[in-house]
Amino acid sequence: MVSLKSFIKSVRKAKTIADERAVVRKESAAIRTSFRDVGLDQNTRRINISKLLYLYIMGEKTHFGQVECLKLLASPRFVDKRLGYLAAMLLLDENQEVLTLLTNSLDNDMQHPNAYIVGLALSCLGNIASPELARDLYTNVETIITSNNVYLKKKACIVAAKLIEKDPDLSEFFITRIPALINDKSPSILLGTIRLIESIYINNEEDRPQLIKLIPVIIDHLKRVTTTGYMPDYDVGGISDPFLQVNLLIILRVLANGDGQRLYSDQINDILTQVASNLESGKNPANAILYECVKTIFTIESDQSLKILGVNLLGKFLASKDNNTRYVALDTLLSVINIEPLAVQRHRSTIVSCLSDGDISIRRRALELSFAILNEQNIRVLVREILTFLETSNDNELKSYVTSQLTIAANKFSPNDKWHFDTLIRMLKVAGNFVTSDIISNILALILQCNDVELKRHIISKLLASSLEDSTQFGLSIITIWSIGEYADLILNQTIEINEKTSKVVTEGLILELIDDLINNTTYSNQETTQLVTYILTAIIKLSIKFKDSNSIEKLRLVLNARTYDNNLEIQIRALEYQEIFAQDAQLKRGLLARMPAPPLKERQNLSLHTGKSKKPTNGTSSSSVMASGSAGGDDLLLDLLDDNNIATATNSTNQNELLSDIFGGKGNGNGNGNASASTSDSAASNNAAILDLFNKPSSASSTTSSIAPSSAIDAYSNANVKVLFNPKSFPQNGTAILEGIIESKESASTLDQVQLLIAVPKSQKLTITSTSGDSINPGQSIKQTLKLAGKEGSKIKLRVKIRYALNNDIIEEQFDFAGFANTL
């Protein structure tokens, strides 16, 4: 049998994957054969186990050697036990049945006179303990905690913490040991004790009051460590035992969050101030302590002055030359911006300077923080810096994020309308290819809503000049061609400046020049080209009633005719339809091609570059809207309702259009039972996304709250707490109906919270449902919402309803079917 060193050399010499697998298979077979040898000596077994560990590192199967690991660690020799326990920790886990064979070896070794063997057994138990193993061996750990060996006491405390995580009931056996342990001044024992306290606090709520009483002792330890002079064994970079200081701050943060803060507020604030003031940032050990101090300050309910001190410490981190320190500062400032916005604002210049940092991670956090600190006072300065970043950045993902956030910020904080539109146009000039369809829709809606003719003339002129300067920016081209189609008559014969040097008069020929340039542009993708050409065709048909020169009108017609032979079917169909309109009487065309009415703006939520963190709903968002926007709870509820193949679902969401799109706008099932919107092609939907966004009418939220239901309301469901009624408001017999859903709380019931009503109808029908007037009902009161149904004329209305509410912190769900309406659609 070859040695481990020779085996590793053979694997590394393999030139192909096949050669490597051949070597591994050969050696695995040899190891299996060797294990079957009854007279296998310990030295050979140790070599085999070493090879197994190498195979484990390579990702190969090693299950056949698990029992041999147990035989090796059962050896009386330390060298065998060391390798055996290492193999057991790597090759076994708490779900392995063979783990039960380990109990006796662990029991014996934890009572061994050799402290290092006891340490090996403790490490193995802590790493792979199952709940059963924890209950069998906790007494051994308890005994070791009472020993005089500092090394073993620390290790036993850490293992005890892991055993409590497996079985929280074990905390009652270890909590009695904590008073003696926490009063020990040995740093090693304190580190283990802190880990044990944290585990008990998290896993057993009943013991929390007893642990909170330890806060004064922890504060004393923190004072002692911070004021202690030079300690050779525990000094790191001139800082006395930074590991212990960090852990003391962590456990203080855990215990002081709640009752602990109220009981020991002054002492906690004093020690945090002392720690923050006595250390100078600059070295990693000091920075680690200060960072944990800042986290503690903002986790507990600390004083206002202490919070300002915490932000100032983060400001010092920002000034550091170390990238890791600056990243930590930016990330932490981002989490405390909502707590101390004014204190964070003082470091605006430092944050903005990080936008030009060479590290992409720092730039991303600085960018997100820049948007977080935006307000009415600093928007001009910050937006200028953000636009500069947008112009120089090569990160396409960041460009999409910046354009989205910049649109939201400009809508919210712009000092005046002219600055608002100038900023959006500049954004389109530098990132037009990374502007999403919803932003295009938003900007178009803003232009349509503008009632100032002079301002609108300025906007269209600037869009035209920007497109003539650069016709490769997709978002800019889309918005410009749409705006010219609507408002070309406002800018004809006006003077515009191109590249801030050349002045040109806007003529019909100049507009035709832009159309020709855009329609023949080859820089866009096929999808972008299709969408742009459809916009251009719409602009052409609208310009046909705005142009006066017959030659210009004829050129428009020729462009339109040329597209009737386009390879893209959608463009061809649109061109043919517009060709028919083009030939109509001028008076008819003026009415047909009149300016569009201004659509409502769609509210947009801030995005986050923190992929692992979820945003909390904003104030005023009901639980139903959070559910409908994609939360796990909402998905579960919808899946419950979708158990019938003939059912389509809608929920009471404030973001209703998006939810209905998800439910009804998917791929059709081919049997004709789905909603008509499901038959729309994916390409058509994507090409017209911006136009469709402009016409999406938001549902009007129901706002009535009444304790008396109308006499025409029909009882649908009732239990001891709640009653559901439906009031048939309108049945025009044309395939539509309007109903009013009423949820009443019984007089005898308590207040109902988190009320959600989910309603489903057959797929042959479409349901639009508004949000409720609230998500909480007092006894004897009610909330209402409006339901709009559409389907085949004469079809019967059938509803599947699920009502969900919280009563005395208990979640209650009830589901029922209702079809008690006398009228049909």
Secondary structure, 3 states (H helix, E strand, C coil): CCCHHHHHHHHHHCCCHHHHHHHHHHHHHHHHHHHCCCCCCHHHHHHHHHHHHHHHHHCCCCHHHHHHHHHHHCCCCHHHHHHHHHHHHHHCCCCCHHHHHHHHHHHHHCCCCCHHHHHHHHHHHHHHCCHHHHHHHHHHHHHHHCCCCHHHHHHHHHHHHHHHHHCHHHHHHHHHHHHHHHCCCCHHHHHHHHHHHHHHHHHCHHHHHHHHCCHHHHHHHHHHHHHCCCCCCCEECCEECHHHHHHHHHHHHHHCCCHHHHHCHHHHHHHHHHHHHHCCCCCHHHHHHHHHHHHHHHHCCCCHHHHHHHHHHHHHHHCCCCHHHHHHHHHHHHHHCCCCHHHHHCCHHHHHHHHHCCCHHHHHHHHHHHHHCCCCCCHHHHHHHHHHHHHHCCCHHHHHHHHHHHHHHHHHHCCCHHHHHHHHHHHHHHHHHHCCHHHHHHHHHHHHHCCCHHHHHHHHHHHHHHHHHCCCCHHHHHHHHHHHHHHHHHHCCCEEEECCCEEEECCHHHHHHHHHHHHCCCCCCHHHHHHHHHHHHHHHHHHCCCCCCHHHHHHHHHHHHHHHHCCCHHHHHHHHHHHHHHCCCHHHHHHHCCCCCCCCCCCCCCCCCCCCCCCCCCCCCCHHHHHHCCCHHHHHHHHHHCCCCCEEEEECCCCHHHHHHHHHCCCCCCCCCCCHHHHCCHHHHHHCHHHHHHHCCCCCCCCCCCCCCCCCCEEEEECCCEEEEEEEEECCCCCEEEEEEEEEECCCCCCEEEEEEEEEEECCCEEEECCCCCCCECCCCEEEEEEEEECCCCCCCCEEEEEEEEECCEEEEEEEEECCCCCCC
